[in-house]
């Protein structure tokens, strides 16, 4: 996805950031939240974020192949959110679903950043979002038997950090135009 497409659709990045912050704050402010509630909120968040990512990929790119990392990330989010909401076994198994989602999301966000033509601050903000997803996956894999409160704090912190990074990225895209890919020489 090129930088011009991201600049034109920065509001879609801001919505993703707002969703993540809202999810993180909801978990943080919910007293005595159960793991089942965290799982349900995550499922809802992942579906909304995934659907929004697919929509952003479709809207932001004139060529579908250009936006495949964003759309694949969105499809993975919707799928994993649906799994989280319908998982028939003990919610603790969701730890592995969360970790898989974090790895997939992180890799696809980094690929989306790498597909940008420029490597400025906007590029690094998107890479930071991807790295925060990979960090969450690593932490979640290290905590399969952790107490609910710790899992809650880690997931909430990730969501808030990721959301703020996306909001800052959207603000960074605000009012900027990407440099032209091809500069014609004067004749």
N, C-alpha and C positions, 0 to 999 in steps of 0.2 A: 504494500500500500504506500503510495507516495505521500510526501509531506503536505502537498496541496490538499489532498483528500482528507488528511487528518485535520488540517486547519479549518476546512469548510465544515467538518463534522465534530468539532471540539466539544460541542454541547452533548454529543452522545458519549464521549469519554467522561465528561463531568457527571452524567447520569449514572454511569457505572461506578464512579467514585462515590457518589451519594448513596447508592444502594449498599456498597460495602461498608461505609461509615455507619449507616443506619442499622445494618445487621450487627456490626460490632458493638454499637451503643446499646442496642436492644438486649444483647446477651449480657453485657456488663451491668446494666441497670436492673435486670430481672433478678430479684432476690431468690435465693434457693432454687435456682433453675436446675432442672433434672437433665441428665444426659439425653433422654428421649426428646425433651424440648429443644435442646441444642441441635440435635439431629434434624428435627422437623424444621427449625428455623434455617439451618444450613441448606436443607433440601429446597425450601422456598427461595432462599437467596440464590442458590446455584441455578435454579430454573429461570428466575428473572434475569440474572446476570447473563446466563447463556443465551437466552432468547434475545436479549438486548445486543449481545455481541454479534449474533448472526445478522440481526437487523442493521447494525453498524457496518458490518462487512459488505452487505448487499448495497447499502446506501452510499458508502464511501468510495466504492471502487466501480469504475466503468468496465473493468475487466475482472471477471470472477476469480481467475487464477491468481490475480494480484492480491486478493484478500483471503486466500485460503487459510492462512494461519489463524486469523481472527474468527472466521466462520467455523473452522474445525474446533477451536477452543470453545466457542459458543455451543456447538453441538455436544461436545464432551460435558460441558456444564449442565445442560438440560438433561442429558442421560444420567449423569451422576446424581443430580438433584432428584430425579424421579426414583432412582435406586434408593436414595436416602429416605424418601417419603414412603416407599413401599416395602422396604427391607423387612422380611417377616421374622428375622432372628433377633438376637440380643443387639441393642444399639452399639455395644462396644465394638462390634465388627466394623462399624462405620469408620473407625480409625483408619483402616486400610483404604477405604473408599476416599476419605479425605486426603490421605497421602497420595493416592493415584491422581486425584483431581489436582492437587498442588503441583505435582511433577508435570502433568500434561499441560496445565495452564501456564506454568512457568516457562516451559520450553517453547510453547506456542507464542507467548508474549515476547520472548527474546527473539524468536524468528520474525515476528511482525516488526520489531524494532530494526532488525538487521536488513529488512527489505526496504527500509527508508533510504532515500537518496543521500540525505545529509546526516552527519553524526554530531549534531550540536546538543544543547541541553535537552531538547525534546526527546532525542534518541535515548539519552541516558536516563531520563525519567521513565520511559517505557521499559528499558532494561531493568531498572530498579524494581518496577512492578513485577517483572518476571522473576527476578532473584528473590523477592519477598515471598512469592508463591513457592519457590523451591525450598526456601528456608522453612516455611510452614510445613511442607511435606517431610523434611528431615526431622523437625521437632516432633511432629505427630508420630512418625515411625519410632522415635526413641521413647515415646510415652504410652505404649499400648496398655499398660496396667496402671497408669497414673489415676489419681483421684479426679473426680468430675470437676471440681473447682479449678484445678490446674489446667485441664483440657479447655475448660470454658475461658479462662484468662488468655491462654495461648491463641485460641481461635479468634477471640474478640480483638486481641492486640493485632493479629495479622490483618483482620478485616479493616480495622481502623487505619493501620499503616498503609495498606494497599489502597484504601479509599482516598486517603490524603494524597498519596503519590499520583493517583489518577486525576484528582482535582487540580493538583499543581501542574500536571502535564496539560490538562485542558486550558488552564490559565496561561501556560507557556505558549500554547498554540494561538492564543487570543491575539488578534490584530497583526499576526505575522503572515507573511506570504513566503512560500518556499522559493528558493532561487530557481530560475529556469534550468531545466535539464540540458537543453541544447541552446547555446548562445550562437546566434548567427553573426558572422563577421560582416562589417559594413562593406558595401560594394563600391 
